Amino acid sequence: MSSDGVARTHVVTGAGSGIGADLADRLETRGDRVVRLTRDVVDLADARAVRVWAQDFAAGTERLDSLHHVAGTVELADVADLDLADWQRQLDVNLTAPAVLTAALLPALRAARGTVVFVNSSAGLVANATWSAYAASKFGLRALADALRAEEAPNGVRVTTIFPSRTATPMQEKVHEQEGRTYDATRWIQPGTVTDAILHVLDLPGDATVPEITLRPR
């Protein structure tokens, strides 16, 4: 809720589990309105469906205080063994959907002098073996955020990218299965820790912005 007691409005993708669910819960606890964008609402792999949803939502929304790109998908494989459908889905969900959503919701974000948060990954900074498709989508997401930040600064829209390393989420459990490793959630960053960083960004006074935050397990 803003300092003047007015409830803020936020859109959170990937709000069905992990970081997205924790963030949505925390924002609602503060008295804010949260639009939870889950698979039941729209398939982020379908760019046309994403655009239709975003345009419909934008038509009835004058102000949007923040947009959070948390949803993601991952399939590990060597470059020699890449499956085209897996490659395309990672690009669609991790990169194209955020671009389409952001474009449609920018007028409402500008009206609120709002914030766009891209929850990226350490794979958006360094690409390791078997991570080529996922890392390519996340490197692209960083570029999208950087360009958006430069374009929207004159409009008062703040843009932050958060680069968490391995975080204890269902996606991380899936990654461990693909890697053939035993999953121990206590070894990794907790979703609430990433949420803490996001809330810090949202609560920052209007005289400053945080372009990037990198989080690592201790």
Secondary structure, DSSP 8 states (H G I E B T S, - for coil): --TTS---EEEEETTTSHHHHHHHHHHHHTT-EEEEE-TTT--TT-HHHHHHHHHHHHHT-S--SEEEE---------GGG--HHHHHHHHIIIIIHHHHHHHHHHHHHHHHT-EEEEE--GGGT---TT-HHHHHHHHHHHHHHHHHHHHHGGGT-EEEEEEE-SBSSHHHHHHHHHHT----GGGSB-HHHHHHHHHHHHHS-TT----EEEE---
